[in-house]
Amino acid sequence: MDNKPSILFTLPWSVSATGGVNQVVLNLARETERRGQMRPIIVCSDWDQEGFRFGEIDGITTVSTRLRTPVASKHAIRNLAGFAFTMRKSLATWQDFMRHHRVRVVNAHYAISGYLLFSLLRRQDRADFRLIHSLHGADLSGIQAAGAATRATDRWMLRQADHVVCCSDDLSLQARATLNIDPVPVSTVHNGIDFAELDHAKHHAYRPHTGEFDNYLVNVASFTPEKGQNVLIDAFAILVREGLQSALVLIGRSTPHLATLRQQVRKLGLHERVFFITDLDHARTLAAIRKARLFVLPSRAEPFGIVLLEAAYMRTPIVATQSGGVPEVLGRYYPHLVKPDDPAALAQTIDDTLFNPTETQRLVRQLRRQVGSRFSWSRAYDSYEQMWRDAY
């Protein structure tokens, strides 16, 4: 076993899942490995896995294990009793794990009640690790919408942290206003992008199927109401009526909401122009963004938007909504921002972007320089390291 001190990066799901949270964890783990001072271990919550199942991704150790939730929406009393019954054994097991792997930092990503285990470990007299919680947006919304027992549990859990990190100033403001976790400091660390991975995507052969159309607009986001794909579809219908000769490609994590979006497309008669692609791997997603005529992010709520950085770095023009952390990425005076839930305004801005190529290319070059200088994982890691530096 490597004798370096370890840092645990935790996920509420499989490390192979698609989405921005996994990209954050994987890139922070890679940067930790590159720096060489600590050994990264990615811990994934898996309800079906009793004990620890070890694996590897990109040379980084992964561990799948059950992280029991103390309070559930159904059968709360029974679930709490089961949690209390098993917790003593779980704490002892995790103490051994932490000691064996010389864990000095736990960086828990996307807050779930299952992370209460680490807060309980942190409260013990002999605990010698730093606990950092990283919020990503939907987790904060989930805490706010949860029942009273779950809300109280999650707030107590977060109060045991040494630091809470948010991916944008907008999300940090929300966290401070709603969580009531003083005196725990809440800070912003902007996400980054992997420049080498994006450069490699330039050579990827993948191109999404777009029927008879030789160009396309693209959106990449989980298929949820918060991401606003229905607004984009309505805006696209307006543009088609005005003569736009492009397809629309929607790439995202499959969810029940996808059926509603498909029905909307059929109702508008756009089934030969709108193409859904679910659970596409990151390499092919990047290739699809790079080859698009335009990238559109119509979110109602967007804590940060790593995909905006990716599109900007690959010089794909961008139209987005003024939501959450988007102005922090693109700039508050970026001219192709629109208010959420306005299909007509979105359609007009897309049209302006497509048919004013000189100004659009000027903005593309400007964004590319901005992203390249401000949003690296090395820079993000440096900010995190300030919070755990004394741990090793």
Summary of the structure (lengths in Angstrom):
residues: 392
radius of gyration: 21.9
end to end distance: 17.3
largest distance: 68.7
contacts: 1299
relative contact order: 0.12
helix: 47%
strand: 18%
